[in-house]
Amino acid sequence: MAIITKANTFTNGQTADGSQVNTNFDTIYNDYNGNITNANIAAGAAIVGSKLDLSSPGTIGATTPSIGNFSSVVSTGNIYSIPLTSYLASSTVVGWSGTPTGSIYYKRIGNTMLVSYTITGTSNATSTSFTLPYLVSNNTLAVGYAQDNTGTDEASRISMSAAGYVINFYKDVAGSAWTDSGTKTINGQFWYEATA
């Protein structure tokens, strides 16, 4: 139901009519017993998770960029059945001429971002990066694989700065710059803690 209102108000010394008293109580009774809605819950209610039954969840309100697509995840499945999200077309990819080939996939579970990627093409810069949709919570380093200027595959450094969306890639674990010509390839998987 919506926000309830008191149907009848009495003054001191007035004889209360039974039907009016019952109407006041019935309004509360009918709303409280199984009909409480979002309108009846304070924004700052701070309801603890143990009070929520998510065994058969439905859509949970509107989503925001900072929270992510939570309502669609809850309404269509669980963390085990929701597939990875393809992000290459939405990402800002730096370091290749034209449009490189490959993929960027991610899956967010709570604040944990799981990322899988492979990108290859003609290098046109000594730096390489792509963006992801959720801010990095802490400065983070990871390791992937890279090939610079048609060289051999080798372990490469991945760097993420706190409060940033940009993931930086280097051609080796020492953090060396790329060659700005020839074929450049990065691939691997990593995870990071995203902001809430």
N, C-alpha and C positions, 0 to 999 in steps of 0.2 A: 504494500500500500504506500501511499504518499505520506508526507508529514501529517500527523493527526492533529485535530483541533478539538477543544472542549466544546461540546454542543450547548451545555447549559451552565450558567453561573448563578450561584445563590448568594443572598445577602444575609447578614446576621438577623436572626429573629424570623426569617421567612420559613414557612412550612415547605419542605421539599416534596415535590411530587415524585412518587415512586418510579413512574415511567421515565421522567427526566434523569433521575439518579441512575437508573439502569442504562439509559442511553449513554451517559458519560462513561460508566464502567465498561459497557459492551464495546464502545469504540476502542478502548485500550485492549480489552480482552481479545477482540477479533483481530486486531493488528498484531499483538504480541504472539499469539498462538499460530505460528507458521506463515505469517504474512509480512514479516519484517523485510524491507527492501533496502537498497543502497541509500535511499533518501533518508532513512531512519538512523543511519550510522554516521557518527561524527568523523570528519576527515582525519582527526588526530586520535582515533580510537586505539591505534597500536595493537590490533588484535594479533595474538601470538599464533604461530603456525600450527601448534598442536590443537588449536580450536577449529581449524579448517579441514574439512574432509575433501581431499582431492582424489579420492578413489575413482570417481566418475566426473572428472572436471569438464567444465564448459568454457566458453569464451570469457576471458577476464578483461573486460573493459577495453579502452583504446590503448594503443602502444605509443611509446615515445622513442626517439633515437637513442637516448641515454639508457633506456631499459632494454631495447631490442624488441624483436617480434615475439614477445612472450605469449600474447593471446592466441596467435596462430599456432604456436607449438603446443599449447595446452589443449586447444580445441581439435587438433588433428592427429595427435599421437603423443609419444613420450620420447625421452632422449635416446632410446634404443632404436626407434623406428624412423625418426626424422632424419632425412638424408643430409649430406654436406651441402652447403650453399655455394653455388658458383659465383665468383666475384670478379673475374678478370675483366669483364665488360664494364664494370662500375669503378674499378680501381684506377688510380692515377699511376701509370707505369712509366718509369724514367730509365733511360740508358740504351734504348734501341731506336733505330730509325724506322719510320713507318709503323706498322702494327705487328709486333712480335706474335709468334704462335705459342700456344701452351694453355695453362689453366692455373687458377687460384681457387682453392676451395677452403671453406672454414666451417666449423661447427662450434657453437657456443653452448657450454653446459655450465650454468651459473655464471661465475666470473672467469671461467677457464675457456680460453680460445684455442682450439685445435686448428692448425693450418697446414695444408698440403699444397705444393706449388711446383710447377715446371714451366719455364719461359725460355724461349730461344729466338734468336734473330740476329740482325746485323747491328753491331755495337756502334753507337755514335757519341759516347760519353765515357768519362773515366769514373763516373759514379753510377750506381744502380740502386733502384728502390721501387717499392710499390706501396700503396696504401691499403688499409683494412678499415672496416666500419666502426670498430670499437677502440677507444683510447687504451693505451698501454698504462698499467698501473705503476710499474716499477721499471727502472733501467734494467734491461735484460739482454743477455748474450746467448746465442745459439749457434749451432753448426749445421751447414748443409753441404751440398756439392756444387761445384762450378767448373765451367770450361771457358777459358779466356783466349780469344783470337785463334780458334781451332786447335788449342793445346789439349793436353790430357786432362781428364777429370781429376779434381783434387778437393780436399775438404776446404770449406770456405766459411768465413765469419759472417754472422747475422747480428745486427745491432738494432735495438729498439730503445727509444728514449721515453721516459715517463711523461705522461700527459700528451703523447703524440700518436698520430695515426700512421706515420711513415715507418716502414721497415726497410733498413739499409742492408745491402749485400756487398760483400767484398770478394775478390777473386781467390783469397787464401785466408788461413786462420790468422795471419799476421796483420790483416786489414789493409793489404796493398790495393792500390787503385787499378782499375781495369784499363785495357787497351781500347782506344776509341775507334777501332776498326775491326773487321773480321767478324766471325761468329762468336756470340756470347750466349752462354746457357747457364741458368741456375735451376736447381731442383732440390727437393727435400721436404721435410716436415719439421714443424716446431710448435711449441705452445707458449702462451704467455697469460699472465693475469690481467684481465681487462678491468677497467673501472666500473663501478656499479651503475 
